[in-house]
Amino acid sequence: MKELIEKITAEFENFKTEADAQAEKGNKAAGTRARKSTLALEKMLKEFRKTSLEATK
């Protein structure tokens, strides 16, 4: 589970960097990369939820 949390943290940092580039500099390609990161984060967060629920049983 620790490895999954590290992956989520790294992906969120990537998202933050790309989203900031789009918002501050108007970089359209960064916006595309940020949206791609959100899809990856969604999958990882669902996996975290599943893993977390199993761990509490």
GUPA-386717 format. One record per residue: x, y, z of N, C-alpha, C, O in turn; residue in three letters. Coordinates in Angstrom, 2 decimals, decimal comma. Example, Ala and Ser with C-alpha at 12.3 -4.5 7.8 and 13.67 -1.06 7.14 Angstrom:
! GUPA-386717
+---------+---------+---------+---------+---------+---------+---------+---------+---------+---------+---------+---------+-----+
!     nc1 !     nc2 !     nc3 !    cac1 !    cac2 !    cac3 !     cc1 !     cc2 !     cc3 !     oc1 !     oc2 !     oc3 !   r !
+---------+---------+---------+---------+---------+---------+---------+---------+---------+---------+---------+---------+-----+
!   13,19 !   -5,69 !    7,80 !   12,30 !   -4,50 !    7,80 !   13,20 !   -3,30 !    7,80 !   14,24 !   -3,32 !    8,46 ! Ala !
!   12,85 !   -2,25 !    7,08 !   13,67 !   -1,06 !    7,14 !   12,90 !    0,03 !    7,87 !   13,41 !    1,14 !    8,04 ! Ser !
+---------+---------+---------+---------+---------+---------+---------+---------+---------+---------+---------+---------+-----+
//
This chain:
! GUPA-386717
+---------+---------+---------+---------+---------+---------+---------+---------+---------+---------+---------+---------+-----+
!     nc1 !     nc2 !     nc3 !    cac1 !    cac2 !    cac3 !     cc1 !     cc2 !     cc3 !     oc1 !     oc2 !     oc3 !   r !
+---------+---------+---------+---------+---------+---------+---------+---------+---------+---------+---------+---------+-----+
!    0,83 !   -1,19 !    0,00 !    0,00 !    0,00 !    0,00 !    0,88 !    1,26 !    0,00 !    0,52 !    2,28 !   -0,58 ! Met !
!    2,03 !    1,16 !    0,66 !    2,93 !    2,31 !    0,70 !    3,41 !    2,69 !   -0,70 !    3,53 !    3,87 !   -1,02 ! Lys !
!    3,67 !    1,67 !   -1,53 !    4,12 !    1,91 !   -2,89 !    3,03 !    2,63 !   -3,70 !    3,32 !    3,53 !   -4,49 ! Glu !
!    1,79 !    2,24 !   -3,49 !    0,66 !    2,88 !   -4,17 !    0,54 !    4,35 !   -3,77 !    0,29 !    5,21 !   -4,61 ! Leu !
!    0,72 !    4,63 !   -2,50 !    0,66 !    6,01 !   -2,02 !    1,77 !    6,85 !   -2,65 !    1,56 !    8,01 !   -3,00 ! Ile !
!    2,95 !    6,26 !   -2,79 !    4,07 !    6,97 !   -3,43 !    3,77 !    7,26 !   -4,89 !    4,10 !    8,33 !   -5,40 ! Glu !
!    3,14 !    6,31 !   -5,58 !    2,76 !    6,52 !   -6,99 !    1,72 !    7,62 !   -7,11 !    1,81 !    8,46 !   -8,01 ! Lys !
!    0,75 !    7,63 !   -6,21 !   -0,28 !    8,67 !   -6,22 !    0,35 !   10,04 !   -5,99 !    0,01 !   11,00 !   -6,68 ! Ile !
!    1,24 !   10,13 !   -5,03 !    1,91 !   11,39 !   -4,72 !    2,72 !   11,89 !   -5,93 !    2,67 !   13,07 !   -6,26 ! Thr !
!    3,44 !   10,99 !   -6,57 !    4,25 !   11,37 !   -7,73 !    3,36 !   11,84 !   -8,88 !    3,66 !   12,83 !   -9,54 ! Ala !
!    2,27 !   11,13 !   -9,11 !    1,37 !   11,51 !  -10,20 !    0,70 !   12,84 !   -9,91 !    0,48 !   13,65 !  -10,82 ! Glu !
!    0,36 !   13,09 !   -8,63 !   -0,25 !   14,36 !   -8,27 !    0,72 !   15,52 !   -8,49 !    0,33 !   16,59 !   -8,95 ! Phe !
!    1,98 !   15,30 !   -8,15 !    3,00 !   16,33 !   -8,38 !    3,12 !   16,63 !   -9,88 !    3,26 !   17,78 !  -10,28 ! Glu !
!    3,07 !   15,58 !  -10,69 !    3,12 !   15,75 !  -12,14 !    1,91 !   16,55 !  -12,61 !    2,04 !   17,47 !  -13,42 ! Asn !
!    0,74 !   16,21 !  -12,10 !   -0,48 !   16,94 !  -12,45 !   -0,35 !   18,41 !  -12,07 !   -0,68 !   19,29 !  -12,86 ! Phe !
!    0,13 !   18,68 !  -10,87 !    0,25 !   20,05 !  -10,38 !    1,19 !   20,86 !  -11,27 !    0,89 !   22,01 !  -11,60 ! Lys !
!    2,30 !   20,28 !  -11,65 !    3,26 !   20,96 !  -12,52 !    2,62 !   21,31 !  -13,86 !    2,74 !   22,44 !  -14,34 ! Thr !
!    1,95 !   20,35 !  -14,47 !    1,35 !   20,57 !  -15,78 !    0,17 !   21,54 !  -15,70 !    0,01 !   22,39 !  -16,57 ! Glu !
!   -0,65 !   21,43 !  -14,67 !   -1,79 !   22,33 !  -14,51 !   -1,31 !   23,77 !  -14,29 !   -1,90 !   24,71 !  -14,82 ! Ala !
!   -0,25 !   23,94 !  -13,51 !    0,31 !   25,27 !  -13,30 !    0,85 !   25,86 !  -14,61 !    0,68 !   27,05 !  -14,87 ! Asp !
!    1,49 !   25,02 !  -15,41 !    2,02 !   25,50 !  -16,68 !    0,90 !   25,96 !  -17,60 !    1,03 !   26,96 !  -18,31 ! Ala !
!   -0,21 !   25,25 !  -17,58 !   -1,34 !   25,65 !  -18,40 !   -1,96 !   26,95 !  -17,88 !   -2,22 !   27,87 !  -18,65 ! Gln !
!   -2,18 !   27,02 !  -16,58 !   -2,85 !   28,17 !  -15,99 !   -2,00 !   29,44 !  -16,07 !   -2,52 !   30,52 !  -16,37 ! Ala !
!   -0,72 !   29,33 !  -15,80 !    0,14 !   30,51 !  -15,73 !    0,70 !   30,94 !  -17,08 !    0,83 !   32,13 !  -17,37 ! Glu !
!    1,03 !   29,94 !  -17,91 !    1,71 !   30,26 !  -19,17 !    0,83 !   30,05 !  -20,40 !    1,23 !   30,39 !  -21,51 ! Lys !
!   -0,36 !   29,48 !  -20,20 !   -1,25 !   29,22 !  -21,32 !   -0,76 !   28,09 !  -22,22 !   -1,09 !   28,06 !  -23,41 ! Gly !
!    0,01 !   27,18 !  -21,67 !    0,57 !   26,06 !  -22,43 !   -0,52 !   25,01 !  -22,66 !   -0,90 !   24,30 !  -21,74 ! Asn !
!   -1,01 !   24,92 !  -23,90 !   -2,11 !   24,00 !  -24,21 !   -1,68 !   22,53 !  -24,08 !   -2,48 !   21,70 !  -23,63 ! Lys !
!   -0,46 !   22,21 !  -24,45 !    0,02 !   20,83 !  -24,35 !    0,10 !   20,39 !  -22,88 !   -0,15 !   19,23 !  -22,56 ! Ala !
!    0,43 !   21,32 !  -22,01 !    0,48 !   21,00 !  -20,58 !   -0,92 !   20,68 !  -20,07 !   -1,07 !   19,83 !  -19,19 ! Ala !
!   -1,92 !   21,33 !  -20,60 !   -3,30 !   21,04 !  -20,23 !   -3,68 !   19,62 !  -20,60 !   -4,37 !   18,93 !  -19,84 ! Gly !
!   -3,24 !   19,19 !  -21,77 !   -3,50 !   17,82 !  -22,21 !   -2,83 !   16,82 !  -21,27 !   -3,43 !   15,82 !  -20,87 ! Thr !
!   -1,59 !   17,10 !  -20,92 !   -0,86 !   16,21 !  -20,00 !   -1,51 !   16,21 !  -18,62 !   -1,55 !   15,17 !  -17,96 ! Arg !
!   -2,00 !   17,35 !  -18,17 !   -2,67 !   17,43 !  -16,86 !   -3,95 !   16,59 !  -16,87 !   -4,23 !   15,88 !  -15,91 ! Ala !
!   -4,70 !   16,67 !  -17,95 !   -5,93 !   15,86 !  -18,03 !   -5,62 !   14,37 !  -18,05 !   -6,35 !   13,57 !  -17,47 ! Arg !
!   -4,53 !   14,01 !  -18,73 !   -4,10 !   12,61 !  -18,75 !   -3,73 !   12,14 !  -17,34 !   -4,03 !   11,01 !  -16,95 ! Lys !
!   -3,08 !   13,02 !  -16,58 !   -2,71 !   12,69 !  -15,21 !   -3,94 !   12,46 !  -14,34 !   -3,94 !   11,60 !  -13,46 ! Ser !
!   -5,00 !   13,24 !  -14,59 !   -6,21 !   13,06 !  -13,78 !   -6,83 !   11,69 !  -14,01 !   -7,37 !   11,09 !  -13,08 ! Thr !
!   -6,74 !   11,18 !  -15,23 !   -7,26 !    9,84 !  -15,51 !   -6,44 !    8,78 !  -14,78 !   -7,00 !    7,83 !  -14,23 ! Leu !
!   -5,13 !    8,95 !  -14,77 !   -4,26 !    8,02 !  -14,06 !   -4,52 !    8,09 !  -12,55 !   -4,56 !    7,06 !  -11,87 ! Ala !
!   -4,69 !    9,31 !  -12,04 !   -4,98 !    9,47 !  -10,62 !   -6,29 !    8,81 !  -10,25 !   -6,39 !    8,18 !   -9,20 ! Leu !
!   -7,30 !    8,96 !  -11,10 !   -8,60 !    8,36 !  -10,82 !   -8,46 !    6,84 !  -10,64 !   -9,03 !    6,27 !   -9,70 ! Glu !
!   -7,72 !    6,20 !  -11,52 !   -7,52 !    4,75 !  -11,42 !   -6,78 !    4,38 !  -10,15 !   -7,14 !    3,43 !   -9,46 ! Lys !
!   -5,73 !    5,14 !   -9,84 !   -4,93 !    4,84 !   -8,65 !   -5,73 !    5,07 !   -7,37 !   -5,60 !    4,30 !   -6,42 ! Met !
!   -6,55 !    6,11 !   -7,35 !   -7,34 !    6,39 !   -6,15 !   -8,41 !    5,32 !   -5,93 !   -8,70 !    4,97 !   -4,79 ! Leu !
!   -8,99 !    4,82 !   -7,01 !   -9,95 !    3,71 !   -6,89 !   -9,26 !    2,47 !   -6,34 !   -9,81 !    1,76 !   -5,50 ! Lys !
!   -8,04 !    2,21 !   -6,83 !   -7,27 !    1,08 !   -6,33 !   -6,93 !    1,26 !   -4,85 !   -6,98 !    0,31 !   -4,08 ! Glu !
!   -6,59 !    2,49 !   -4,46 !   -6,29 !    2,78 !   -3,06 !   -7,52 !    2,51 !   -2,19 !   -7,41 !    1,90 !   -1,13 ! Phe !
!   -8,68 !    2,97 !   -2,65 !   -9,90 !    2,76 !   -1,89 !  -10,15 !    1,28 !   -1,68 !  -10,48 !    0,84 !   -0,58 ! Arg !
!  -10,00 !    0,50 !   -2,74 !  -10,22 !   -0,95 !   -2,66 !   -9,22 !   -1,59 !   -1,69 !   -9,61 !   -2,40 !   -0,84 ! Lys !
!   -7,95 !   -1,23 !   -1,82 !   -6,91 !   -1,78 !   -0,96 !   -7,14 !   -1,39 !    0,49 !   -6,96 !   -2,20 !    1,40 ! Thr !
!   -7,53 !   -0,14 !    0,70 !   -7,76 !    0,36 !    2,06 !   -8,92 !   -0,37 !    2,73 !   -8,84 !   -0,73 !    3,91 ! Ser !
!   -9,98 !   -0,59 !    1,98 !  -11,13 !   -1,29 !    2,55 !  -10,77 !   -2,73 !    2,90 !  -11,20 !   -3,25 !    3,93 ! Leu !
!   -9,98 !   -3,38 !    2,05 !   -9,55 !   -4,75 !    2,35 !   -8,66 !   -4,81 !    3,59 !   -8,72 !   -5,77 !    4,36 ! Glu !
!   -7,84 !   -3,79 !    3,77 !   -6,92 !   -3,77 !    4,90 !   -7,66 !   -3,58 !    6,23 !   -7,18 !   -4,03 !    7,27 ! Ala !
!   -8,82 !   -2,94 !    6,20 !   -9,54 !   -2,69 !    7,44 !  -10,43 !   -3,86 !    7,87 !  -10,98 !   -3,87 !    8,97 ! Thr !
!  -10,56 !   -4,84 !    7,00 !  -11,41 !   -5,99 !    7,34 !  -10,69 !   -6,98 !    8,21 !  -11,26 !   -8,00 !    8,58 ! Lys !
+---------+---------+---------+---------+---------+---------+---------+---------+---------+---------+---------+---------+-----+
//
